[in-house]
Amino acid sequence: MPPGDTPRVDFFIAGVQKGGTTALDAMLRRHPSVQMASRKEAHFFDDESLDWTRPDPAGLHDLFDWSADTVLRGEATPVYIFWPNAIERLAAYNPRARLVICLRHPVFRAHSHWRMEIAQNYDTLPFSRAIREGRDRIAPAPHHSLRIFSYVERGFYAAQIARLLRHFPRAQLLFLRTDRLWSQPETELARLLDFLQLPPAQIALRDYILPVVPTETAPMTAEDHAHLCRLYESDIRQTGQITGLDLQDWLDAGYCEPMGG
């Protein structure tokens, strides 16, 4: 743990789940000027067992080697953007932190999230029910239900980003489209390194990395796809306006992702 109250972790990959954060974390680990946490997903700011009236950062700081003084330290826990109070806690910890947010088309994100939970035997509902009546399971919101069954809710990005902007200046936030990380990797990685003020390095985004290999599940039906597209249409427009990203193609019913998972 670092001495006193400083230094702090410099940047966080704070979202979104199933948005390619595992691949981004792996890429940054290969940069000679970066030290990522010893494990991905520290789950520090979403840890409800901690006393947040007097938070002790040891659980986070113990994941780093603080003897090196010429590296940028980062951590990737994609639930932070979604989890209640996580962003507020992060801002209190380091108001100068830089945050990277990978945004994936919310319809495909929801299906990938569901496939992961099915693979881990945390859910048994078919996708069609999980995105309809299954949403009622998180209404009472015990924490484990919010983590698992929030397939639809996590895809409403606009409110989550508006919350980010209440706690961090726009200059400390970088929004990346997950699909463009794969279709235009050189351009997007250059944006990332520039944002983090890192020197160029011989690194590349390699194969799309899945933290959990999904079991074979039925593909998303056209009806379920259309249902989610209707739910997300307004939010996609708002997200584009807030972030400055061009998301117009996400509104096309024929949109397809360049990556799997």
C-alpha positions in Angstrom: 0.0 0.0 0.0 1.3 3.5 -0.8 2.4 5.7 2.0 -0.1 8.2 3.4 -3.0 9.3 1.3 -1.2 9.3 -2.0 -0.6 8.3 -4.7 -3.9 7.0 -6.1 -4.8 4.7 -9.0 -4.7 6.9 -12.1 -7.4 5.5 -14.3 -10.3 3.1 -14.4 -12.0 1.1 -17.2 -15.4 1.6 -15.6 -17.8 0.1 -18.2 -19.6 -1.5 -19.7 -20.0 -5.2 -18.8 -19.6 -7.4 -21.9 -18.2 -4.4 -23.7 -14.7 -5.7 -24.5 -13.1 -4.5 -21.2 -11.2 -7.8 -20.8 -9.5 -7.4 -24.1 -8.7 -3.7 -23.4 -7.3 -4.7 -20.0 -5.1 -7.3 -21.6 -3.9 -4.8 -24.2 -2.9 -2.2 -21.6 -1.0 -4.8 -19.6 1.4 -5.0 -22.5 2.2 -1.3 -22.4 5.6 -0.7 -20.7 4.3 2.5 -19.0 1.2 0.9 -17.5 0.6 -1.2 -14.5 -2.8 -2.7 -14.3 -4.2 -4.2 -11.1 -2.9 -7.7 -10.4 -6.3 -9.0 -11.2 -9.0 -7.7 -13.5 -12.2 -6.6 -11.8 -11.1 -5.6 -8.3 -14.7 -4.8 -7.5 -13.6 -2.2 -4.9 -16.1 0.6 -5.4 -19.1 -1.8 -5.7 -18.1 -3.7 -2.5 -21.1 -3.3 -0.2 -19.3 -5.0 2.7 -17.0 -2.1 3.2 -17.6 0.8 5.6 -18.1 3.6 3.1 -18.2 6.2 5.8 -14.5 5.5 6.4 -13.3 3.6 3.4 -9.9 1.9 3.5 -8.3 1.8 0.1 -6.0 -1.1 1.1 -8.2 -3.6 -0.8 -7.6 -1.7 -4.0 -4.0 -0.6 -3.4 -2.8 -4.1 -2.5 -3.3 -5.0 -6.1 -0.4 -2.8 -7.2 3.3 -2.6 -6.8 3.9 0.9 -5.5 7.7 0.7 -5.7 7.6 1.8 -9.3 7.2 5.5 -9.7 7.2 5.9 -13.5 4.0 4.0 -14.4 0.4 4.9 -14.9 -1.8 2.6 -12.7 -5.1 1.4 -13.9 -8.0 -1.0 -13.0 -10.9 -2.4 -14.9 -14.2 -3.2 -13.2 -17.0 -2.6 -15.8 -19.8 -2.7 -13.3 -18.7 0.7 -11.8 -20.7 2.8 -14.3 -23.9 0.9 -13.4 -23.5 0.1 -9.7 -25.4 2.4 -7.2 -22.9 4.8 -5.5 -19.8 3.3 -7.2 -19.1 6.4 -9.3 -19.6 8.7 -6.3 -17.2 6.5 -4.2 -14.6 6.6 -7.0 -14.9 10.4 -7.3 -14.3 10.8 -3.6 -11.3 8.4 -3.8 -9.6 10.2 -6.8 -11.5 13.2 -8.3 -8.6 13.5 -10.9 -9.0 9.9 -12.1 -9.5 9.3 -15.8 -12.3 7.0 -16.8 -12.6 4.9 -19.9 -16.1 3.7 -20.9 -16.5 1.1 -23.7 -20.0 1.2 -25.1 -21.5 -1.8 -26.9 -24.8 -1.8 -28.7 -27.2 -2.4 -25.8 -29.2 -5.1 -27.6 -26.2 -7.3 -28.2 -24.7 -6.5 -24.8 -27.9 -7.7 -23.1 -27.9 -11.0 -25.0 -24.2 -11.6 -24.3 -24.8 -10.8 -20.6 -27.6 -13.4 -20.5 -25.4 -16.0 -22.2 -22.8 -15.5 -19.5 -25.2 -15.9 -16.7 -26.7 -19.1 -18.3 -23.2 -20.5 -18.7 -22.5 -19.9 -15.0 -25.8 -21.4 -14.0 -26.9 -18.1 -12.4 -30.0 -17.9 -14.5 -32.4 -20.4 -16.1 -34.9 -18.2 -17.9 -34.9 -18.2 -21.6 -33.8 -14.8 -23.1 -37.3 -13.9 -24.2 -38.6 -14.1 -20.7 -35.5 -12.7 -19.0 -35.8 -9.4 -20.9 -39.6 -9.1 -20.2 -41.1 -10.4 -17.0 -37.6 -11.4 -15.8 -36.9 -7.7 -15.2 -39.1 -7.8 -12.2 -36.5 -9.9 -10.4 -34.4 -6.8 -9.8 -37.2 -4.5 -8.5 -36.6 -5.4 -4.9 -32.9 -5.2 -5.8 -31.0 -7.4 -3.5 -27.5 -6.9 -4.6 -27.0 -10.3 -6.2 -30.1 -9.9 -8.3 -29.0 -6.5 -9.6 -25.7 -7.9 -10.7 -27.2 -10.9 -12.5 -30.5 -10.1 -13.9 -29.9 -6.5 -15.2 -29.7 -7.5 -18.8 -31.9 -4.7 -20.0 -31.2 -2.1 -17.4 -27.5 -1.9 -17.9 -28.1 -0.9 -21.6 -29.7 2.4 -20.7 -26.5 4.3 -21.0 -27.7 7.9 -21.1 -28.6 8.2 -17.4 -25.4 6.4 -16.4 -23.3 8.8 -18.4 -25.2 11.8 -17.1 -24.3 10.6 -13.6 -20.7 10.3 -14.6 -20.7 13.9 -15.7 -22.1 15.1 -12.4 -18.9 13.8 -10.7 -16.2 14.1 -13.3 -15.4 16.8 -15.9 -15.9 15.7 -19.5 -12.1 16.0 -20.2 -11.5 13.1 -17.8 -13.9 10.7 -19.6 -13.2 8.8 -22.8 -16.0 6.9 -24.6 -15.1 4.2 -27.0 -17.4 2.1 -29.2 -16.7 -1.6 -28.6 -17.5 -2.4 -32.3 -15.0 0.2 -33.5 -12.3 -1.2 -31.3 -12.5 -4.2 -33.6 -13.3 -2.5 -36.9 -10.8 0.4 -36.5 -8.4 -0.8 -33.8 -5.4 1.5 -34.7 -7.5 4.6 -34.6 -9.3 3.8 -31.3 -6.2 2.6 -29.5 -4.4 5.8 -30.6 -7.3 7.7 -29.0 -7.0 5.7 -25.8 -3.2 6.2 -25.5 -3.6 9.9 -26.2 -6.3 10.2 -23.6 -4.2 8.5 -21.0 -1.2 10.6 -22.1 0.8 7.5 -22.8 3.6 7.2 -25.3 3.0 5.0 -28.4 4.0 1.4 -28.0 4.0 -1.8 -30.0 0.8 -3.2 -28.7 -2.4 -4.3 -30.4 -5.9 -5.4 -29.6 -5.7 -9.1 -30.2 -8.5 -11.6 -30.3 -11.8 -10.7 -28.7 -11.3 -12.1 -25.1 -14.3 -13.5 -23.3 -14.0 -13.9 -19.5 -16.6 -16.7 -19.6 -17.0 -18.9 -22.6 -20.7 -19.1 -23.1 -22.5 -22.5 -23.5 -24.4 -23.1 -26.7 -27.6 -21.1 -26.4 -30.3 -20.3 -28.9 -29.6 -17.2 -31.0 -31.6 -14.0 -30.3 -34.9 -14.2 -32.1 -36.0 -11.4 -34.5 -38.9 -10.7 -32.1 -36.6 -10.2 -29.1 -34.2 -8.1 -31.2 -37.0 -5.8 -32.3 -38.4 -5.6 -28.7 -35.1 -4.4 -27.4 -34.5 -2.1 -30.3 -37.7 -0.3 -29.4 -36.8 -0.1 -25.8 -33.4 1.4 -26.5 -34.1 3.7 -29.5 -34.6 6.9 -27.5 -31.7 6.1 -25.1 -29.3 5.4 -28.0 -30.1 8.9 -29.4 -29.5 10.5 -26.0 -26.3 8.6 -25.5 -25.0 9.8 -28.9 -25.8 13.4 -27.9 -24.2 13.2 -24.5 -21.0 11.4 -25.6 -20.5 13.0 -29.0 -20.3 9.6 -30.5 -22.1 8.9 -33.8 -24.4 6.1 -33.0 -26.8 6.4 -35.9 -25.9 3.0 -37.3 -27.0 1.4 -34.0 -30.6 2.5 -34.9 -30.5 0.5 -38.1 -32.4 -2.8 -37.6 -29.9 -4.5 -39.8 -26.9 -3.5 -37.7 -24.4 -6.4 -37.1 -21.4 -6.5 -34.8 -17.9 -7.2 -36.1 -17.0 -9.4 -33.1 -18.5 -12.4 -31.4 -19.5 -12.9 -27.8 
